[in-house]
Amino acid sequence: MSAPVQPLALNPDRLLPADPATRAVARELLAEVADTPIISPHGHVPAEWLAQDVSFADPTSLLLTPDHYTNRLLHSLGGVELEQLGVPVGSELSAQQSRAAFRLLCEHWHLLAGTPVQTWFTEVFHDVFGVRVRPSAATADAIYDQIDAALHTPQFTARALYERFNIAVLATTDDPCSDLAAHRALAADSDWNGRVIPTFRPDAYLEPARPGWRELTKALGRAADQDVSTYAGHVEAMRRRRAFFKACGAVSSDHSHADAGTQRLEDAEAEVLYARALAGRIDSADAARLRRHMVNDQARLAVDDGLVMTLHPAVYRNHDSGAFTRYGADVGGDIPTAVEFTRALQPLLDAYGNADGFHLIPFTMDETVYSRELAPLAGWYRAVYVGVPWWFIDEPDAIIRFREATTGSATFYKTSGFIDDTRAFCSIPARHGIARRCDAGFLARLVVEHRLGLDEAAAVARDLVDAIPRRAFKLD
């Protein structure tokens, strides 16, 4: 006998504190921000979707294929192969394959219990598509059909969803050589009133030991119309491309490397190592030294051009080499490693940490550094804002732990505002809503412990979703 169909419901007090008195205060604080527009200053939704106001082909290609958070769990839990989910993005699935992929999500739903993935999907299904039955093998086809029918209506095009989600700012992540055609098209579109901004992402161009780095460097030179045969030329090419991005609306650059190192070299040594890299004769140790110098120079450029610098090191990229060979990067096979910031960032912060207008937002997936390193750094250097939990630690409990670890040394006001970091467009409201609920619960505890007045907590709650991210990312 098959299991009975269960309802899908959202409790209005979800994620709020269990203690009744604290919960009552959290409700008041949540009401302060429930309808505040979303600021999303770091994410991976393609600008082309909004420039073209696309209609989404099917539930799988919109909700499942781009979401590596979900794909990695399905891969680990049930032996699901990523190609069954349409990975890599851009693979073509037939209607039958799309439905089969969605069934895999629903059939494994019970195994996702307690995860942020299930929490996000529950809100997406319930609030965005009006689904009222819990995903399972028995309900998979009905849910698929309901969502598929919605996607073929004008209310579910990319722009309609952007407006419905009440998004004030949406940042994308873009290659330094991109012509940003979609962003320029949006800026020129008189029918578009939203704000979608690019983000300068130069990681690959700062890794001299990376396969293909020389070809990337040549491409950078062509895009910048700059001779890059010398390191000084490479820096100038970066300066020009950063200026182009800023002219197209960018407010930040984004950086991820094996460590947070920023030690400078002597200019002559940097030129020598760069020449070796161009010749394909640099070893891994010297490549790392040159990369740290390059990252430091990105900060120097940021002091000049005003782009906020976000830094999220210490991820072992493509840990499963077989999956990387089959599917490429960014499919869920990245694993966090331990990281050290205090010594690694000292050369950068010693030079620029109190420079006028420079903002550095370090993120981590290593929670041990919040109270020991990142919060004290933000509590001294004017430039430093602590990045909120994201990626592997953006679950509700980790958000609370983050506030507990950082508020005392860094204050609420030297943090970044919530970062959804998502390719799953429809999950943006759910992710921001969860963060707002967690912050409301944390602030409510401070109120009932008589550490904050209710009016003070309400002011902080409002600032966490508006003034704080606007200040950290220079969005005004």
N, C-alpha and C positions, 0 to 999 in steps of 0.2 A: 504494500500500500504506500502510495506517495505521501510525503509530508504535506500537511495543509498549507495553503497560501497564507502568509503572514502580512499584516499591514506594514507599510513604510510610513513612519511618523517622525516628526521633529518636536521634541519637548521644548517649550520656550525657555526652560531653565537649563538646557544642556550646557555643560562645561562650567556652570556657575557653582560656587561653593556649596557643599552639602549642609553646612550649618545654617539654620533658618535665618538667624539675625544677619549674618554676613551675606547670605544670598539676597536678602531684601535690599541691602545697600547696593550690591552688585547690579541688581535689576535697575535701580535708579541711575547708576553710572552708565550702564549699557544703553539706556534710553537716550542719554546725552549724545551718543555717537552712532546710534544704529543707522541713521539715514545720512550720515556724513559722506560726501563723495570719496571714492577710492583714489588714493595716490599709489601708483605702482611703478617705482623708479628703477626696478631691475626685473626683467623677464625675457621671455623668448617667443612671444606671440609674433608671427610674421606681419610686418607692416603691410605687405601685399594684400592680406585678407581685408584690411580696412580700406586701402586705396582702391581696390576693385569691388568692394562691398560684396564679397563672395557669398554664395549660398553653399552650405556644406553638403557634401555628397551623401553622407551616411553617418550613423552614430559612431561607428568604429573609427573612421578616419578623423573625426572631430574629438571624440572623448578618450579613446584608448590608445591608438597608435602613437600619438606624440607624447604620451605621458610615461616617461621612463620610470617614475616612481612606482606606477602600477605594473608596468611590464616586468620590472626586475623581480617583484614579488611573485607574480604568476609564474615566471621562469623558475624561481626557486621552490615554490610550493607544490606545483603540480606537474612538473616536467613539460610545461608548455614551451614550445619553440617560438622564438621571437617572430619568425616569418609568419606564423599562424596569426599574429596580431598586427600584421601589416608593416612590421619593422624591416628595413629602415623606412623612415618617413619618405613618402613619395612612391613607395611600392604600390602597384595597382592590385586591389582586391576585387574579385567579382562580387556580385550581390550575395551569392551563396557563401563565399569566404568571409565577407564582412559580418554576416549574421553568425557564422560559426565562431568567429573571434569574440563577438559580444557574448555568445553563450558561454565561452570559457570564463569570462569575467563573472558572469552570474552563477555558474556552477561552482566557482571557487569562492564565492562571496563569504561563506561562513568561515573560511580560513583567514580572511582579512579582519576578523573581529578584533577590535581594540586598536587598530592601526589608523593613522591619519588618512590613509588612502580610502578606507571605508567611510570615515567621517566626511571627507570631501565629496565622495561620490553620492553619499546619502543626501547631502544638501543639494548637489547638482540635480540629481534625479527628482527630488521632491520640489525644490523651489524654482528651478529653471524649466523643467519639463512636466511638472505636475504628476509625476509617478506616485502612486499610492500603494503599491505592493512591493514587498521585499524581494530583491533579486534572488533567484534560485534557478535550478534547472527547469522547474515547472513554469516560471514566469518570464524566462529570458526572451522568448519570442514576442510576447505581448508588450514587454517594455521596449524592445527594439522597434516594434511597429509604431508604438506611440511616439517615440522620439523621432523616428524616421519621418513620420507624417508631419510633425512640427517643423522639422528642418526644411520642408518644402513649402513653407509659408513665409510671407514677407516679414513676419515678426521675429524670424530667426536668422536673418542675414547677419554678417559680421557687424555692420554699423548699427543695426537695430539692437543687437545684444550689447554692444558697447554702451549705447544710451541706456538700455534697461539696467545694466550693471552699475550705472551711476559712476562711471570712471571719469575722474578729472584729468589724470595724467597716466599715460601708459608708455613705458620705455621698452624698446627692443634691444637686441644685442647684435652688433654688426661688425663685419670684417673691415679692417682699415682701408682696404682697396675698393670697398663697395661704392657704387655711384649714388647710393641712397635714392634711387629713382622713385620708390614707393613713397618715401618721406617727402620728396619734393613734389610729387603728384598730390599728396594730401594738402601740402601747404598752398598749392595753387588752386585747390578745389573750393569754389565758393559755396558749395553745398555741405562742406564739412566744417563742423564747429568743435570737434574734439582736439585733443592734444596728444599726439603720438610722437615720441622723440627717439632718435637713435642713441646708441651707446658705443663708444669706441672700444673695441676688444682686440688688443694687439698681441696677445699671448704668443701665438705661433711665430710671430716676427721677432720675438725676444728670446728665442730658444735656439742658439747656434748649433746645438747637437741634434736637433730635430731633423728627421728625414724630410727632405724637400725645403729646408730653410733657405738654401741659396736661390731656389726658384721663387720662393715667397719674397725674398729680398729684392730680386729683380722686378717682380710685380709691383712691389711698394714703390720702387724708383719710377716705374712707368706711370703709376697712378698719381704720384706727386710731381712728375716732370722734374726729377732731381737725380743727379749722378749719385749713386750709392756705392761707389767703389771704395770709399773711405768711411770710417766710422762717423766722422763729422757730417758726411753726406747723409748717412742713415738717420742721424738725429734730425737733420734739417727736413728730410722726407717725412719723418714722424710729425714734426712741428706743422708742416703744411697740411698733412692729412687731418690732424687734430683740428686745425683751423677750419677746414672744410666741414668736418662734422659739427663743430660748434655753430658755424653759419647755417647749418641745416637743423639746428635746434638741440643738439646734444648738450647735456649738462655734466656727463661723467665719462670716465674710462674705466674699464674693468680688467682685472689682472688675476691670473691663477697660475701658480708655479709650484714646484715641488717643495719649496720652503719660502720663508718670508724675507730672505736675505736681501740686503740693499747696500752691501759694502762697495765703495767706490774704488776704482783703479786710478793710477796715474794716466793722464790722457795718452801719453806715448804708449803705455802698455795696452790700453784699450784698442788703440789703432793696430798694434801688432797682433793681438788676439783676433780682432775682427778680420784682418787680412788672412790669417790662418783659416778662419771659419769659411771665408769666401773661397779659399782654395781647397776646402774639404779636408784640412789637415789639423783640426782642433780636437783635442781629447776631451773626455767628459768632464774632467775636473776644471780645465780651463774654460770650457763652455759654460759651466755653472758660474764661474767667477765673472765671465763677461756678461752673462744674463743678469746677475745681481747688479752690476754696474748699469746695465740698460734700464732695469727697473728704477734705480735711483734717478736716472736721467728722465724717466717718465714723470717722476715727482717734480723734478726741476722744471720741466715743460709745463706741468700743471700749475706751478706757482706763477708762471708767465701768462698762461691762457685762461686760468680759472676753472678748468674742468675738475670736478671732484674725482678723486682716485679711490676706487674700491679694490680691495685686495683679499682674495680668498685662496690661500695656499694650502698645501698639504693634502692633496688628493692623489692617490695612486690611480692614474687614468688607465682605462682599458685593462684592468687587472686580469680579466679572462682573455688571453690572447686569441684563443679560438673564436670567441664571440666577436672580437674586434675584426678578425680576418673575414668573418662571414657577414657582419652587419655594419661595421664601421664604428665611429665614435658616438658618444652621447646616447647610448641605448640602455643605460642602467648598470654597466659593468665597472663603474668607478667606486673605489673604496677609500674612506678617510684614513689618514695617518696622523700620528702625533705631530705637534707643531710647537715651535718656540718663537715668540715675538719680541721679547724685551731686548735681547742682544741683537736679533736680526734686524729690527727696525731702527736701532740706535743711530746708525750713520745717516739714514734718511731724516729722522726726526731731529737729530742734532742740527742738521742743516736747515730744515724747512718746517719743523714741528710747530713753530710759533709765527711763521710767516703770514703776513696779511693775506687773507683770501684763500689760503691753501686748506683743503679738507681731505683727510684720509679716513676711509671707513674700512677697517679690517673685519672680515668675517671669519668664522671658524666652524669646523665640525668637531673640534676637540674641546669639550666643555671644561676641561681642567684649567684652561687658560683664562676663563672669564674673570674670576675674582683675583687670580694671581697676577695676571699680566694686562689684559685688555682694559679692564675697568680702571686700574691705576694709571695706565698710559693716558686714557681719556680724561682722567681726573687731574692731569697735569698739562698735557699739550693741548693748546687751543685748536690744533688742526684735527685731533683724533675724535672720531665718533664711533662707538662700538656698534658693529653690525649685529642685527637681531638674529635669533636662531633661524636656520634655513636648511634646506637640503635634507640631510639625514636627521636633523634635530629640530625640525619645525613642527613637532607634535605638541599637543597642549601641555603636557607635563614639563617638557623642556622649555617652553615659553615661560612658565612660572619659575622654573629654576634659574633661567636667565635673569629675570627681574630680581630675584633674591640675591644673585651673585654680583650684579653690576650696579644696582641702584645706590648702594651706600657709598661707593667710591667714585662712580661716574655720573650719578644723577640720571633721572629720566631724560634730561635735556642734552646729554652727550651720547645719545643712541641714535640709530638711523631712521626709526620708523619701520613699520613692517615691510618685509620683502617677500613677495610670493614666489619669485624665481620659477615661473611655470611656463611650460609649453601648452598646458591644458587650459585654453581660454575660458571655458565655462566654469572652471574651478576658482577663478579669481575672487568672486564675491564670497565663496565659502571660506577660502583661506584667510581673507581679511576679516571676515566675520568671526572666525575662530580666534584670531589674535585679539580682536576687540573684547570678546567674552573673557579670555584669559586675563587680559589687562584689567578689565572691570573687576574680576574676582580678586586679583592681587591688590588693587587699590582699595577694594571694600574691606579687606583684612586690615589694612593700615587705618581705615576709618574706625572700625569696631575696636581696634586696639588703642584708639585715641592717639595715633601717631600723625594723623591728618584730619583736618576738618572735612566735612562732606563737600563744602564748596571748593576747597583746595583739590580734593580728589577729582571732582568734576572738571575742574580746569585742566588738570593733568590729562585726564581721559580725552578731552577734546584736543589737546595739543599733540598727544601721541598719534593721532590719525591725520593731523593737518599741519600745524605749525612746526612740529619736530621734523617730519620728513622734508617739508619745504625748506627748512633752514639747512639741514644736513646736506641735501642735494641741490641747494641753490635754485629752487624752482620758482621763485618770484622774480 
